[in-house]
Amino acid sequence: MALTVKNLSYSYDKAPVLEDISFIAPEGKLTVLLGRNGSGKSTLLKVIAGTLAMQAGSVHVSGKELATLSGSVRASLIGYLPQFHQTVFPFSVKDVVLTGRAAYICSTPSSNDRQHALMAMQTIGIDHLAERPYTELSGGERQMVMIARILAQTPKVILLDEPAAHLDLANQQRLFEIIRQITANGVTVVTVLHDPNMAFLHSDNVYALKQGSIKEPSPGLNPWEPAFIEDIYGVRSESVPFRNKGLVIPVLE
């Protein structure tokens, strides 16, 4: 298993945000985290990524406990795209993507580093933007650049916090095509999504968070069934069968 989280808990100023979280994200699969705003999804990704210090529990990637590894080794294992990121100075797109190679660069980028950056841009389909200043791009284009930056990092696990938030319908579809391509190459992807239908359409497995804890459907229920959706989101819904899964339609009161 590529990513194993065991008994992870986290608090802000003694206020519990995550409580005894355990789950497994299989190698080469897309795992989606669902839940209401404030349920702890983003905090969970930050703790796994190491941007928040581990307080309790453990995270293993390919059998290695992340808390025991150096920053550069962690960067070779995990790539993380936060929900919000600061606008950088007006570097070119290719230079922004190249910063994903930071863990491998001693003094100056090598030809191998530049090749990885180019391949990442080609995979995402943004190589035509290579010379454009990052700050002149649209929000959706910037999002795709940051995903390319993670690909250039060549991690074993990629964590994405709301990667589709700034993307139009065409680019959302392109994003999930890229994720499917990435996972087919053995990379594990864990992403937070707000839209449960995106999760049900594209994921290999889904976990839901409610008030900082993992919730699973009752035995025999699928995660798109109305009883589970109401438990997680507090809204009534109907489920429509689609391609051996289901789509969720909220019911207006």
C-alpha positions in Angstrom: 0.0 0.0 0.0 1.4 3.4 -1.0 0.0 5.6 1.8 -1.1 4.4 5.2 -2.4 6.7 7.9 -2.9 5.3 11.4 -4.6 6.9 14.4 -3.8 10.4 13.3 -5.2 13.2 15.5 -4.6 16.9 15.4 -5.7 20.0 17.4 -5.5 23.7 17.0 -5.0 25.4 20.4 -6.3 22.3 22.1 -9.5 22.3 19.9 -9.6 18.8 18.2 -9.8 19.0 14.5 -8.9 15.4 13.6 -9.6 12.4 15.8 -8.1 9.0 15.4 -8.0 9.0 11.6 -7.0 5.8 9.9 -7.2 4.9 6.2 -5.2 3.4 3.3 -4.8 4.9 -0.1 -3.8 2.0 -2.5 -0.9 2.3 -4.8 -1.7 3.6 -8.3 -5.3 4.6 -7.3 -7.2 7.8 -6.9 -8.6 8.2 -3.4 -11.0 11.1 -2.7 -11.8 12.7 0.7 -15.3 14.2 1.0 -17.0 16.1 3.7 -18.6 19.4 4.7 -16.6 22.6 5.0 -14.7 22.5 8.3 -14.7 18.7 8.6 -10.9 18.6 8.7 -10.1 17.6 5.1 -7.5 20.3 4.4 -5.9 19.9 7.8 -5.6 16.1 7.1 -3.7 16.8 3.9 -1.4 19.3 5.6 -0.5 16.8 8.3 0.2 14.1 5.8 2.2 16.5 3.7 4.2 17.6 6.7 3.3 21.3 6.5 1.7 20.8 9.9 3.7 18.9 12.5 2.5 15.4 13.5 0.9 15.4 16.9 -0.4 11.9 17.2 -0.4 8.9 14.9 1.7 8.0 11.9 1.9 8.3 8.2 3.8 5.7 6.1 4.6 5.9 2.4 5.8 2.6 0.8 6.5 1.4 4.3 8.6 4.4 5.4 7.4 6.5 8.3 7.4 10.2 7.1 8.2 11.6 10.5 11.6 10.0 10.5 12.7 11.3 7.1 14.6 14.4 6.0 12.8 17.1 4.1 14.4 16.2 0.8 13.5 12.5 1.1 9.9 13.5 2.0 9.8 15.7 -1.1 10.8 12.8 -3.2 7.9 10.8 -1.8 5.1 13.3 -1.4 3.9 16.2 -3.6 1.3 18.5 -2.2 -0.9 21.2 -3.8 -2.7 23.3 -1.2 -6.1 24.8 -1.8 -4.6 28.3 -1.8 -1.1 29.3 -2.9 0.7 32.6 -3.0 1.2 34.3 -6.4 4.9 34.1 -7.1 7.1 36.8 -8.7 6.6 37.0 -12.5 8.8 34.0 -13.3 8.1 32.1 -16.5 5.9 29.1 -16.3 8.9 26.8 -17.1 10.8 28.2 -14.2 7.9 27.8 -11.8 7.5 24.2 -12.9 11.3 23.7 -12.5 11.0 24.6 -8.8 9.4 21.3 -8.4 12.9 19.8 -8.8 14.2 21.7 -5.7 14.8 18.5 -3.7 17.1 17.2 -6.4 19.1 20.4 -7.3 22.4 21.0 -5.6 23.4 24.3 -7.0 21.9 24.8 -10.5 19.3 22.7 -12.4 20.7 20.0 -14.5 19.6 19.0 -18.0 17.8 16.1 -16.3 15.9 18.5 -14.1 14.9 20.6 -17.1 13.8 17.5 -19.0 11.6 16.5 -16.1 10.0 20.0 -16.0 9.4 19.8 -19.8 7.8 16.4 -19.6 5.6 17.5 -16.8 4.4 20.5 -18.8 3.8 18.2 -21.8 1.8 15.8 -19.7 -0.4 18.6 -18.4 -0.7 20.1 -21.8 0.7 23.5 -20.9 4.1 23.4 -22.7 2.8 26.2 -25.0 2.7 28.5 -21.9 6.4 27.8 -21.0 7.6 31.3 -21.7 4.6 33.1 -20.3 4.9 34.9 -16.9 3.0 32.9 -14.3 1.4 36.0 -12.9 -0.3 36.8 -16.2 -2.2 33.5 -16.4 -5.8 32.8 -15.5 -6.7 31.1 -12.2 -7.3 27.8 -14.1 -4.0 28.0 -16.0 -2.1 28.7 -12.8 -3.7 25.6 -11.2 -2.5 23.5 -14.1 1.0 25.0 -13.8 1.1 24.0 -10.1 0.0 20.5 -10.9 2.8 20.3 -13.5 5.2 21.5 -10.8 4.2 18.6 -8.6 4.7 16.1 -11.5 8.2 17.5 -12.1 8.9 16.5 -8.5 8.2 12.8 -9.4 6.7 11.8 -6.0 5.2 8.5 -5.1 2.1 10.1 -3.6 0.4 13.3 -4.8 -1.9 15.2 -2.4 -4.3 17.7 -4.1 -6.6 20.0 -2.1 -9.6 21.0 -4.3 -7.6 20.8 -7.6 -10.7 21.4 -9.7 -11.8 24.6 -7.9 -10.6 27.1 -10.5 -11.2 24.9 -13.6 -13.9 25.1 -16.2 -15.7 22.0 -17.4 -13.2 21.2 -20.1 -10.2 21.6 -17.8 -11.9 19.6 -15.1 -12.3 16.7 -17.5 -8.6 17.2 -18.6 -7.6 17.2 -14.9 -9.2 13.8 -14.3 -7.7 12.4 -17.5 -4.3 13.5 -16.3 -4.9 11.9 -12.8 -5.9 8.7 -14.5 -2.7 8.8 -16.6 -0.7 9.4 -13.4 -2.2 6.6 -11.4 -1.8 4.2 -14.4 1.9 4.8 -14.0 1.8 3.7 -10.3 1.5 7.0 -8.6 -1.0 7.3 -5.7 -3.2 10.4 -5.7 -5.3 11.6 -2.7 -7.5 14.6 -3.4 -10.1 16.6 -1.5 -13.2 17.4 -3.5 -16.3 19.4 -2.6 -18.4 17.9 -5.3 -19.4 14.3 -4.4 -20.5 13.5 -8.0 -16.9 14.2 -9.2 -15.7 11.8 -6.6 -18.2 9.1 -7.5 -17.5 9.5 -11.2 -13.7 9.5 -11.1 -12.4 7.9 -7.8 -11.2 4.4 -7.1 -12.3 4.7 -3.5 -13.9 7.4 -1.3 -13.5 8.4 2.4 -15.8 10.9 4.1 -14.9 13.1 7.0 -17.5 14.3 9.5 -16.4 16.5 12.4 -12.8 15.3 12.2 -13.5 11.6 12.0 -13.7 9.1 9.1 -17.3 7.9 8.4 -18.2 4.9 6.3 -21.5 3.8 4.9 -23.4 1.2 6.8 -22.9 -2.4 5.6 -24.5 -2.9 2.3 -24.8 0.8 1.5 -22.8 2.7 -1.2 -21.4 6.2 -0.4 -23.7 7.8 -3.0 -26.9 6.5 -1.3 -29.2 9.1 0.3 -28.9 7.9 3.8 -25.1 8.3 3.8 -25.2 11.6 2.0 -27.7 13.0 4.5 -25.4 11.8 7.4 -22.4 13.5 5.9 -23.9 16.7 4.5 -27.1 17.0 6.3 -29.2 17.3 3.1 -31.8 15.1 1.6 -30.9 13.7 -1.8 -31.8 11.2 -4.4 -29.4 8.8 -6.1 -29.4 8.1 -9.9 -27.6 5.0 -11.1 -24.8 5.7 -13.6 -22.1 3.3 -14.9 -22.3 0.9 -12.0 -22.1 3.8 -9.6 -24.5 6.6 -8.6 -24.9 10.4 -8.9 -26.4 12.5 -6.2 -29.2 15.0 -6.7 -30.1 17.3 -3.8 -33.8 17.4 -3.0 -35.1 21.0 -2.6 -37.3 21.4 0.5 
